[in-house]
Amino acid sequence: MQTTAGIDLASQEHRLVVVDSDGRRLENRRYLHREGDVSALVRRLWELDIARVAIEQPNGLVVDRLLDAGIAVVAVHPNQLAAARDRYRTGGGKSDGFDGYVLAELARTDMHRLRLLQPDRDETKALRTLTRTREHLVEQRVTLVHACRERARGGGERLANRLVARRDDAGDGVRHRLDHAVAVSSDGVSESRRRV
């Protein structure tokens, strides 16, 4: 019996729905978005011998862990999911469990319309890590500047403005390495990664 799964991703938790070859729900579980729970999700998919998993978002932690584990992952565009909901809706509104079910059904019935994801190369993973690190640093910097402005009010405004204008060495270093990694060819990326 071939089983398929759908995972509805969210920022805090994910909903796994597993269906059998006839479309009957075999499982409906929630997993928090943290490393231990994502590992448990991958283990559960292996235990159930899932043929493939449909997921709406074609990247991120969960997708990376599934592909690293050798699980076939199907990317479903949000518009495809929205259009397919009406095929399975019996009434009521959208829910995480319902979207997970629709994703599992699409993996079971509509493979001729979907594509399997391929694992990213090491160079792509390194570039993504650099990008996420830079985004995180920028977010921290903006948060600190806003906090300084809130506390300063009035005369302390000059201090906040100096913090905005000043480039700290760590931020410039990451920004320079990121810009360099984007500019080099795939052969140069591995050389660039050694310097990082």
VOTORKOL-755979 format. One line per field, with one value per residue: residue number from 1; residue in three letters; z, x, y of N, C-alpha, C in turn. Coordinates in steps of 0.001 Angstrom, whole numbers, plus 500000, padded with zeros to 6 digits. Atoms other than C-alpha are relative to their C-alpha. Layout:
REM VOTORKOL-755979
i = c(NUM;...)
aa = c(Ala;...)
n.w = c(Z;...)
n.u = c(X;...)
n.v = c(Y;...)
ca.w = c(Z;...)
ca.u = c(X;...)
ca.v = c(Y;...)
c.w = c(Z;...)
c.u = c(X;...)
c.v = c(Y;...)
REM end
This chain:
REM VOTORKOL-755979
i = c(1;2;3;4;5;6;7;8;9;10;11;12;13;14;15;16;17;18;19;20;21;22;23;24;25;26;27;28;29;30;31;32;33;34;35;36;37;38;39;40;41;42;43;44;45;46;47;48;49;50;51;52;53;54;55;56;57;58;59;60;61;62;63;64;65;66;67;68;69;70;71;72;73;74;75;76;77;78;79;80;81;82;83;84;85;86;87;88;89;90;91;92;93;94;95;96;97;98;99;100;101;102;103;104;105;106;107;108;109;110;111;112;113;114;115;116;117;118;119;120;121;122;123;124;125;126;127;128;129;130;131;132;133;134;135;136;137;138;139;140;141;142;143;144;145;146;147;148;149;150;151;152;153;154;155;156;157;158;159;160;161;162;163;164;165;166;167;168;169;170;171;172;173;174;175;176;177;178;179;180;181;182;183;184;185;186;187;188;189;190;191;192;193;194;195;196)
aa = c(Met;Gln;Thr;Thr;Ala;Gly;Ile;Asp;Leu;Ala;Ser;Gln;Glu;His;Arg;Leu;Val;Val;Val;Asp;Ser;Asp;Gly;Arg;Arg;Leu;Glu;Asn;Arg;Arg;Tyr;Leu;His;Arg;Glu;Gly;Asp;Val;Ser;Ala;Leu;Val;Arg;Arg;Leu;Trp;Glu;Leu;Asp;Ile;Ala;Arg;Val;Ala;Ile;Glu;Gln;Pro;Asn;Gly;Leu;Val;Val;Asp;Arg;Leu;Leu;Asp;Ala;Gly;Ile;Ala;Val;Val;Ala;Val;His;Pro;Asn;Gln;Leu;Ala;Ala;Ala;Arg;Asp;Arg;Tyr;Arg;Thr;Gly;Gly;Gly;Lys;Ser;Asp;Gly;Phe;Asp;Gly;Tyr;Val;Leu;Ala;Glu;Leu;Ala;Arg;Thr;Asp;Met;His;Arg;Leu;Arg;Leu;Leu;Gln;Pro;Asp;Arg;Asp;Glu;Thr;Lys;Ala;Leu;Arg;Thr;Leu;Thr;Arg;Thr;Arg;Glu;His;Leu;Val;Glu;Gln;Arg;Val;Thr;Leu;Val;His;Ala;Cys;Arg;Glu;Arg;Ala;Arg;Gly;Gly;Gly;Glu;Arg;Leu;Ala;Asn;Arg;Leu;Val;Ala;Arg;Arg;Asp;Asp;Ala;Gly;Asp;Gly;Val;Arg;His;Arg;Leu;Asp;His;Ala;Val;Ala;Val;Ser;Ser;Asp;Gly;Val;Ser;Glu;Ser;Arg;Arg;Arg;Val)
n.w = c(500000;500114;499203;500285;498884;500235;498820;500046;499198;499356;499332;498688;500046;501309;499936;500875;500297;500812;500603;500669;501463;500308;499529;498615;499034;499075;498896;499993;498826;499976;499576;499800;500877;499313;500560;499491;500581;501430;500088;499721;501200;501030;499567;500166;501431;500316;499400;500783;501362;500861;501367;500259;499141;500677;499116;500748;500074;500533;499329;498556;499127;500149;501334;499967;499230;500776;501125;499451;499587;501185;500198;501201;499647;501133;499791;500469;499999;499225;500859;500245;498781;499884;501000;499672;498784;500330;500354;498804;498941;499790;499317;499011;500481;500100;498750;500240;500298;501331;500995;499988;500714;501436;500476;500096;501140;501232;500183;500381;501251;501016;500230;501367;499996;498956;500199;498831;499690;499964;498934;500417;499944;498823;500243;499817;498564;499372;500359;499261;498608;499936;500188;498771;498963;500263;499687;498543;499492;500345;499098;498675;500051;500048;498679;499068;500322;499542;498535;499622;500266;499001;498700;500057;500073;499886;500102;500321;501407;500728;499759;500856;501393;500197;500089;501322;501011;499784;500444;499147;500780;500221;501048;501278;500401;500520;501237;501029;500364;500741;501334;500703;500317;501095;501225;500515;500662;499075;499535;499043;498775;498994;499536;499164;498752;499128;499373;499041)
n.u = c(500843;499197;500525;499458;500207;500012;499593;500369;498998;500318;498801;499832;500200;500339;501006;499749;501136;499594;501131;499641;500165;501397;500304;500477;499025;499393;499368;500158;499206;499336;498599;499509;498896;498711;499181;500401;501282;499810;499348;501046;500843;499270;500007;501355;500203;499262;500725;501208;499579;500700;499486;499614;500610;500306;499784;500290;498810;498944;498709;500084;499458;500698;499676;498594;499883;500628;499135;498786;500338;500298;501451;500445;500805;500700;500338;501333;500135;501169;501186;500481;500667;501261;500935;500358;500823;501417;500217;500093;500748;501379;500644;499142;498868;498668;499330;498698;500200;500597;498950;499113;500699;500006;498627;499766;500783;499330;498834;500514;500759;499649;498555;499725;500025;499094;498584;499229;498883;498669;499193;499103;498558;499355;499759;501272;500273;499096;500476;501235;499616;499465;501108;500800;499202;500024;501347;500130;499219;500707;501156;499505;499544;501193;500625;499186;500142;501326;499972;499222;500822;501069;499437;499286;500967;499459;498558;499320;500258;498717;499360;500681;499626;498621;500047;500513;498996;498777;500004;499090;499100;500572;501016;499333;499311;500991;500534;498963;499902;501213;499880;498960;500521;500955;499305;499080;500601;500184;498675;499520;500797;499372;498824;500518;500488;498856;499598;501033)
n.v = c(498825;498785;498896;498676;499093;498566;499239;498593;499302;498731;499492;500617;501451;500545;501052;501146;500863;501146;500713;501247;499978;499692;498659;499988;499460;500958;499278;498552;499605;498692;499973;498640;499610;500021;501078;501313;500396;500228;501321;501002;500034;500761;501406;500544;500236;501217;501128;500242;500333;499049;499948;498609;498987;498737;498863;498780;499149;500870;499831;499821;501040;501288;500530;500421;501247;501086;500341;500612;501361;500796;500098;499287;498830;499407;498590;499621;498543;499574;499895;501364;500436;499256;500525;501384;500075;500205;501412;500828;499307;500419;498882;499366;499212;500587;500350;500617;501413;500126;499752;501165;501069;499675;500205;501452;500484;499567;500879;501323;500045;498990;499927;499547;498536;499513;500333;500420;499109;500592;499395;498923;500245;499419;498574;499303;499996;499029;498667;499771;499753;498633;499063;499998;499355;498553;499524;499997;498870;498762;499914;499640;498621;499147;500073;499221;498581;499576;499969;498810;498810;499956;499633;498727;498887;498645;499791;501239;500333;499995;501291;500977;499731;500472;501460;500342;499661;500779;501396;500753;500860;501332;499887;499772;501227;500947;499434;500148;501420;500344;499421;500747;501330;499865;499616;501011;501165;501115;500431;499013;499989;500856;499273;498931;500590;500291;498764;499587)
ca.w = c(500000;498913;501410;500773;503147;503188;505548;506123;507329;509765;511740;515100;514233;511254;510519;509050;507342;505914;503487;502082;498403;498588;500137;503680;506495;508417;510561;511522;513848;514849;515182;516643;514547;516467;515633;517884;516565;512947;513491;514999;511937;509586;511664;511577;507791;507568;509942;507784;504595;502871;499080;498862;500830;499389;500862;499888;500559;498485;500944;504633;507578;507152;503410;503981;506628;504442;501422;503556;504797;501218;501366;498076;498428;496041;495715;495440;494421;496745;493800;493035;496662;496688;493491;494815;498101;496407;495130;498698;500666;502180;503922;506369;506054;505737;508511;508928;508968;505830;503897;505002;503713;500361;500018;500726;498180;495549;496139;495669;492604;490756;490330;486594;487535;490265;490480;492859;494625;494277;497177;496967;496243;499075;497465;497439;501089;502045;500190;501835;505269;504583;503416;506501;508757;507099;507348;511032;511663;509847;511916;515145;514113;513276;516594;518525;516709;517422;521090;521312;519723;522129;525145;523938;523052;522369;523088;522804;519196;518005;519627;517827;514529;515009;515607;512374;510396;511904;510257;512773;511630;512084;509910;507195;507228;506779;504110;502238;502386;501213;498305;497407;497559;495236;492722;492398;490259;491773;491901;493764;496294;497965;498100;499527;502154;503418;504116;505982)
ca.u = c(500000;501480;501073;501559;501740;501041;502691;501071;503893;503431;505833;505222;503981;503389;500509;501280;498476;499078;496702;496659;496360;492571;492767;491771;493465;495882;497434;496984;499661;501193;504916;506462;508974;512089;514899;513791;510229;511332;513625;510673;508588;511262;511546;507767;507709;510391;508421;505301;507288;505896;506242;506342;505466;503699;504564;503555;506859;509774;512505;513284;514308;511659;512284;516050;515668;513298;515597;518671;516849;516210;512453;510790;509338;506780;506459;502863;502388;500022;497683;497499;496624;493963;492407;492423;490683;487271;487718;487861;485812;482579;481823;483353;486568;490254;492148;495690;494492;492445;495361;497595;494979;494671;498471;498602;495853;497672;500798;498665;496621;498287;501942;501681;501161;503794;507553;509856;512377;516072;518515;520535;524238;526631;527446;523779;523378;526430;525096;521684;523340;525276;522115;520153;522997;523114;519323;519485;522234;520282;517166;519181;520709;517321;515913;518821;518534;514814;515422;518082;515746;512963;515214;517039;514129;515300;518981;519938;518699;522234;523540;520936;521745;525448;524612;522637;525451;528208;528986;530290;533120;531233;528314;530628;532616;529531;528165;531511;531693;528091;528663;531820;530046;527317;529856;532036;531421;530520;534232;534936;532178;533946;537121;535093;533524;536991;537707;534441)
ca.v = c(500000;503340;506151;509858;512776;516475;518927;522298;524545;527411;529558;527833;524346;522093;519730;516298;514384;510904;509166;505646;504689;505158;508627;507597;509525;507364;510048;513679;515134;518447;519085;522213;524156;523197;520831;517949;517931;518247;515243;513334;514251;512876;509684;509235;509574;506858;504603;504986;504297;507390;507391;511203;514328;517373;520726;524244;525970;524624;525652;526041;523893;521191;520800;520664;517935;515890;516066;515293;512168;511044;511570;512552;516053;517529;521300;522543;526174;528099;528767;525028;524341;527073;525705;522133;522969;523076;519508;518223;520750;519524;522791;525219;527155;526502;524710;523420;519830;520374;521894;519011;516584;518387;518380;514629;514011;516082;513990;510874;511888;514787;513885;514616;518300;518565;518458;516654;518865;518147;518644;521863;521772;522610;525968;526938;525941;528027;531052;530665;530499;533694;535429;534379;535500;538908;539297;538394;540961;543672;542879;543086;546389;547922;546712;548241;551561;551727;550907;553642;556179;555270;555662;558722;561061;564573;565262;561612;561585;562431;559229;557164;558881;558122;554458;554395;556040;553907;550580;548109;545887;542612;543761;545061;541822;539660;542025;541950;538138;537826;540221;538318;534937;536185;537479;534378;531331;527960;527052;530261;529726;526825;528933;531801;529501;528530;532187;532660)
c.w = c(500000;500792;499583;501178;499500;501289;499765;500961;500586;500777;501327;499995;498609;500189;498959;499839;499052;499482;499343;498503;499571;500487;501409;500916;500925;501225;499816;501278;499837;500490;500138;499075;500834;499592;500459;499382;498500;499777;500257;498797;498906;500366;499776;498533;499554;500533;499162;498545;498959;498616;499651;500911;499165;501022;499183;499784;499556;500656;501495;500755;499758;498660;499966;500728;499249;498850;500477;500410;498811;499750;498783;500412;498729;500348;499399;500106;500801;499166;499668;501220;500148;499024;500360;501227;499684;499613;501223;501105;500084;500693;501000;499351;499970;501399;499660;499635;498610;498921;499942;499244;498487;499412;499827;498807;498669;499724;499535;498583;498868;499697;498582;499911;500937;499696;501319;500208;500000;501130;499429;500088;501239;499838;500224;501477;500721;499727;500762;501469;500164;499890;501263;501132;499822;500337;501501;500603;499708;500919;501401;500049;500012;501363;501017;499751;500483;501520;500491;499785;501040;501338;499981;500034;500182;499796;499648;498562;499201;500175;499111;498547;499713;499891;498634;498954;500106;499505;500927;499168;499716;498883;498638;499507;499416;498665;498871;499553;499200;498580;499168;499572;498843;498682;499404;499331;501002;500486;501060;501290;501058;500535;500948;501348;500939;500725;501055;501266)
c.u = c(500893;499342;500691;499667;499959;500399;499624;500929;499436;501235;500259;499873;499548;499004;500344;498711;500492;498742;500498;499702;498557;499583;499443;501106;500489;500551;499805;500682;500558;501430;500423;501178;501267;500700;499555;498703;500108;500688;498993;499065;500659;500021;498631;499708;500734;499268;498776;500297;499237;500646;500489;499197;499752;500076;499837;501233;501192;501369;499782;500509;499359;500347;501441;500160;499380;500899;501294;499753;499652;498514;499615;499036;499447;499655;498629;499897;498752;498723;499423;499249;498647;498953;499521;499100;498539;499690;499695;499138;498575;499216;500966;501175;501287;500525;501331;499859;499442;501054;500996;499395;500004;501391;500300;499255;500632;501229;499574;499450;500531;501488;500346;500003;501046;501431;500635;501149;501298;500790;500912;501450;500565;500233;498729;499640;500875;499542;498718;500299;500550;498883;499156;500741;499979;498630;499794;500760;499319;498791;500424;500407;498809;499317;500765;499868;498652;499954;500764;499183;498890;500530;500580;499043;500697;501499;500775;499803;501298;500728;499382;500372;501425;500039;499497;501086;501236;499819;500929;500751;499396;498966;500618;500702;499042;499461;501023;500101;498785;500075;501024;499482;499017;500722;500858;499266;499884;501343;500517;499241;500670;501264;499564;499545;501147;500449;499019;500250)
c.v = c(501245;501125;501293;500903;501434;500684;501452;500729;501285;500438;499291;498479;499574;498861;498946;499211;498919;499318;498716;500105;500268;501384;500067;500531;498901;500708;501496;500491;501405;499829;501451;500274;500180;498715;498615;499496;499745;498651;498889;499853;499162;498517;499355;499703;498733;498774;499625;499630;500838;500019;501405;500924;501245;501116;501271;500858;499163;500165;500185;498785;498640;499359;499510;498670;498817;499558;499345;498552;499106;499799;500832;501112;500623;501436;500283;501521;500390;500138;498625;499473;500681;499459;498594;499896;499689;498559;499150;500607;499458;501104;500589;500700;499203;499676;499358;498529;499784;500237;498845;498837;500256;499801;498508;499405;500420;499138;498620;499994;500868;500111;500464;501527;500607;499598;499581;500983;499216;500654;501087;499554;500689;501497;500817;500081;501025;501426;500341;500312;501408;501034;500090;500697;501507;500579;500091;501183;501332;500185;500421;501468;500963;500019;500838;501500;500521;500095;501225;501269;500157;500489;501399;501193;501352;500055;498744;499561;499959;498673;498928;500200;499552;498479;499542;500198;499119;498570;499230;498971;498630;500037;500205;498742;498983;500496;499832;498543;499551;500538;499244;498624;500056;500209;498891;498860;498857;499458;500947;499991;499136;500650;501119;499464;499703;501258;500470;499256)
REM end
